[in-house]
Amino acid sequence: MMYEFFIGMRYVRAGRRGSEVGRRNGFLSFIAVVSLLGLALGVMALIVVLSVMNGFQTELRTRILGVAAHAQVTSVQGDLANWQQVADQVRGQPHIQAVAPYVQSQAMLTYEQTVRGVMLRGVLPADEDRVANFARYMRFGKLDDLRPGEFGIVLGVELARALQIGPGDKVTVIAPQGLVTPAAVLPRLKQFRVVGVFDSGMFEYDANLALVHMSDAQTLYRMDDNVSGVRLKLDDLFAAPRVAYELASVLREQNPDLMVSDWSRQHASFFRAVEIEKRMMFIILTLIVAVAAFNIVSTLVMTVRDKQSDIAILRTLGASPRSILAIFVAQGAFIGIAGLIIGVVSGVALAKNIDVVVPFIERLFHVQFLSKDVYFISQLPSEVQWGDVWLITGVSFVLTLLATLYPSWRAAQTNPAEALRHE
């Protein structure tokens, strides 16, 4: 063991009890412990908060993509006529797991005296189950209850609540395209029977989306065998931008009217806002770690002032300024590394068990952080991403190391004769 490290560790510990020197050293050790715990608390808070934000981001992405598709192929002309050929061509491309055609347009739903504007989507239930997760969101009925020619409809839970409609009731669907007659332009109406209700947890979909069979939607909108597009499910949702770009290049070789969009482009503003919020929280909480690092600065400054005579004696015994510098760097690094280890371990443990800790606190203090009546995510989700953990560890270690440099440099500049003049 190098003597610089040995002396640095001695300075971390308290001195003898019952003497003035012991009490002074004990106070310095208390300050060191406070700095260590402050650093550990900052690192722990940073890991837990970022893990919770990762959990929220994943939960929101899962709920959005449970209703939306990873990517979709549409035509700049509007309707997609040769969708079977396009679907067959897409199925042969890498990273494509499932393909489902769809018809989508605006409509109005009326029930008794209530009217609501909705996005009406015609689907093939068997294919739709492969690209979306409606099966897990169905509160009543099944997607397979949508059968061609029976004009069944599945509503979002908020839409059903707004219309005050229940399963088995009949709702009138008004298409925006009217019937031109010699007398006037008449709206196109059709009654649909409610066969299911889904609850995705996303108000945007639950209040504005209705599902019908694709053939019924084609009949309502007079699209013959055309569709609005083809929805795709990929093996890696994070590769959607790259896969969409490559797929668009392949499809446009045969049909330049086709275009491919992915989920990151359709919900770009939403996920960009979440990512910016995560970065800002990282910056803000890093300031806590910086404050703990400044505590290490104050601890080392007090230690240097208290150990002036020790430094002078070491210098007279032949210790170089570099050795003096190494002694106090070792002391500060020990405080920083110990705080980092405690903070990382406790932060990861808390983040992985947040689903147990938060309910315990709620029961203990009789509070509820995320009420089901207000928030559609009623539990704190958490996802530990080791990339974030290593980034936090690296940034905290660098801040800690930088905090030791100035006090250690001042200690190395100590003049032995000046320090021992009043001893």
Secondary structure, DSSP 8 states (H G I E B T S, - for coil): --HHHHHHHHHHS---TTSHHHHHHHHHHHHHHHHHHHHHHHHHHHHHHHHHHHHHHHHHHHHHHHHS-SEEEEETTBSBS-HHHHHHHHHTSTTEEEEEEEEEEEEEEEETTEEEEEEEEEE-HHHHHHHS-HHHHEEES-GGG--TTT-EEEEEHHHHHHHT--TT-EEEEEEEEEEE-SS-EEEEEEEEEEEEEE--S-HHHHTTEEEEEHHHHHHHTT-TT-BSEEEEEES-GGGHHHHHHHHHHHHTTT-TTEEEEEHHHHTHHHHHHHHHHHHHHHHHHHHHHHHHHHHHHHHHHHHHHHTHHHHHHHHHTT--HHHHHHHHHHHHHHHHHHHHHHHHHHHHHHHHTHHHHHHHHHHHHT--SS-TTT-S--S------HHHHHHHHHHHHHHHHHHHHHHHHHHHT--HHHHHTT-
